[in-house]
Amino acid sequence: MAAQLNPSSIDFRLLMKLPIWFVVLVSGTMLSILIAMIARRFMHEEESGRLLDWPEVGLKGEVGGASPVQGTGTIGEYSFTFYAKHDGWIFELMERRDDPWNTPPGDCLFRLEGEAAGSSYMDFDDAEQIIRDCVTQFQLRDRNLCRDAESSP
């Protein structure tokens, strides 16, 4: 007789750490596929974003999502956007805006780009650290001005 699965006894956090193919391989049932998909959905909704707060520099914002990971917020009188997809990320700083995602290309004041494998599913801790590093570089005025980058050959 097959053992019955009690959904209330499943630790979805543990399943989240296992690749779907492993769960399917071990149990070999369609039920395991459904459980793994529900677990991933449950975990994604639980931590779909994170608030950012760095009072020393006046940074307030949020980072979240998957494929791509995105962030937005303010640093004093500036707005910023962070976008991580495929194997790279972009950080842009502009004059404060209500909707920084709709900033015209010429309005960017500071821009940094970098590479990171699997950026579409970047851990929020990593995204937050990149944002903090970019803010630090901006404060040190190690400027990588957008207008200069756009005019380079």
C-alpha positions as CSV (number, residue, x, y, z in Angstrom):
1,M,0.0,0.0,0.0
2,A,1.4,3.4,-1.0
3,A,2.0,5.9,1.8
4,Q,-0.4,8.8,1.8
5,L,0.9,12.4,1.6
6,N,-0.4,14.8,4.2
7,P,0.0,18.3,2.6
8,S,-0.2,20.0,6.0
9,S,3.0,18.2,7.1
10,I,5.1,19.4,4.1
11,D,7.7,22.0,4.9
12,F,7.5,24.1,1.7
13,R,10.7,25.9,2.6
14,L,12.6,22.7,2.3
15,L,11.1,21.9,-1.0
16,M,12.0,25.4,-2.3
17,K,15.6,24.5,-1.9
18,L,15.4,21.4,-4.0
19,P,15.4,21.6,-7.8
20,I,12.1,20.5,-9.3
21,W,13.7,17.8,-11.3
22,F,15.0,16.2,-8.0
23,V,11.6,16.2,-6.4
24,V,10.1,14.6,-9.6
25,L,12.9,12.0,-9.8
26,V,12.6,10.9,-6.2
27,S,8.8,10.6,-6.0
28,G,8.0,10.0,-9.7
29,T,4.4,11.3,-9.4
30,M,2.5,14.2,-10.8
31,L,1.6,15.1,-7.3
32,S,5.2,16.0,-6.5
33,I,5.3,18.3,-9.6
34,L,2.2,20.1,-8.3
35,I,3.7,20.4,-4.7
36,A,7.0,21.7,-6.0
37,M,5.2,24.3,-8.2
38,I,3.0,25.4,-5.3
39,A,6.0,25.6,-3.0
40,R,7.9,27.8,-5.5
41,R,4.9,30.1,-5.9
42,F,4.4,30.2,-2.1
43,M,8.0,31.2,-1.5
44,H,8.1,33.7,-4.3
45,E,5.0,35.5,-2.8
46,E,6.5,35.4,0.7
47,E,9.6,37.2,-0.3
48,S,8.7,39.0,-3.5
49,G,10.6,42.1,-2.4
50,R,12.6,43.8,0.2
51,L,12.6,47.4,1.5
52,L,15.9,49.2,1.4
53,D,16.9,51.7,4.1
54,W,20.3,53.2,4.5
55,P,19.7,56.3,6.7
56,E,23.4,57.4,6.6
57,V,23.1,58.3,2.9
58,G,19.4,59.0,2.7
59,L,18.6,55.8,0.7
60,K,15.1,54.5,0.7
61,G,13.7,52.1,-1.8
62,E,12.9,48.5,-2.6
63,V,14.3,45.6,-4.6
64,G,12.3,42.6,-5.7
65,G,11.1,40.3,-8.4
66,A,12.6,37.6,-10.4
67,S,13.6,37.6,-14.1
68,P,14.4,40.4,-13.9
69,V,15.3,41.6,-10.4
70,Q,14.5,45.3,-10.2
71,G,14.9,48.0,-7.7
72,T,13.9,51.6,-7.3
73,G,14.1,54.4,-4.8
74,T,15.6,57.7,-3.7
75,I,18.9,58.9,-2.4
76,G,18.4,62.4,-1.1
77,E,17.4,64.5,-4.0
78,Y,18.0,61.8,-6.6
79,S,16.0,58.8,-7.8
80,F,17.6,55.5,-8.8
81,T,16.7,52.3,-10.7
82,F,18.4,48.9,-10.6
83,Y,17.8,46.3,-13.2
84,A,19.4,42.8,-13.2
85,K,18.7,40.4,-16.1
86,H,20.5,37.6,-17.8
87,D,24.2,37.9,-16.8
88,G,24.4,41.6,-16.0
89,W,23.0,44.5,-14.1
90,I,22.5,48.3,-14.5
91,F,22.3,51.0,-11.9
92,E,21.1,54.5,-12.9
93,L,20.8,57.7,-10.9
94,M,18.8,60.7,-12.1
95,E,17.1,63.8,-10.8
96,R,14.2,62.9,-8.5
97,R,11.2,61.6,-10.4
98,D,7.8,60.3,-9.5
99,D,8.4,57.4,-12.0
100,P,12.1,56.8,-12.5
101,W,11.4,53.9,-14.9
102,N,10.1,56.4,-17.5
103,T,13.2,58.6,-17.4
104,P,14.3,59.9,-20.9
105,P,17.7,58.6,-21.9
106,G,19.4,62.0,-21.6
107,D,18.3,62.6,-18.0
108,C,20.6,60.0,-16.4
109,L,23.3,61.5,-14.2
110,F,25.2,58.4,-13.1
111,R,25.2,54.9,-14.5
112,L,27.1,51.8,-13.6
113,E,26.9,48.4,-15.3
114,G,28.3,45.0,-14.2
115,E,28.3,41.3,-14.9
116,A,26.9,38.6,-12.6
117,A,26.0,35.1,-13.7
118,G,22.3,34.4,-13.4
119,S,21.4,38.0,-12.6
120,S,17.7,37.4,-13.5
121,Y,17.4,35.4,-10.3
122,M,19.9,37.4,-8.2
123,D,19.6,37.0,-4.5
124,F,18.1,40.2,-2.9
125,D,21.1,40.4,-0.6
126,D,23.4,40.6,-3.6
127,A,21.2,43.2,-5.3
128,E,21.2,45.3,-2.2
129,Q,24.9,45.1,-1.9
130,I,25.4,46.2,-5.5
131,I,23.1,49.1,-5.0
132,R,25.0,50.1,-1.9
133,D,28.3,49.8,-3.8
134,C,27.0,52.0,-6.6
135,V,25.8,54.6,-4.1
136,T,29.2,54.6,-2.5
137,Q,30.9,55.1,-5.8
138,F,28.6,58.0,-6.6
139,Q,29.3,59.6,-3.3
140,L,33.0,59.3,-3.9
141,R,32.3,61.0,-7.3
142,D,34.0,58.2,-9.2
143,R,31.6,59.4,-11.8
144,N,30.6,57.3,-14.8
145,L,28.3,60.0,-16.2
146,C,25.7,58.7,-18.7
147,R,26.3,61.5,-21.1
148,D,30.0,60.7,-21.3
149,A,29.3,56.9,-21.7
150,E,26.8,57.6,-24.5
151,S,29.2,59.8,-26.5
152,S,32.1,57.3,-26.2
153,P,33.0,55.4,-29.4
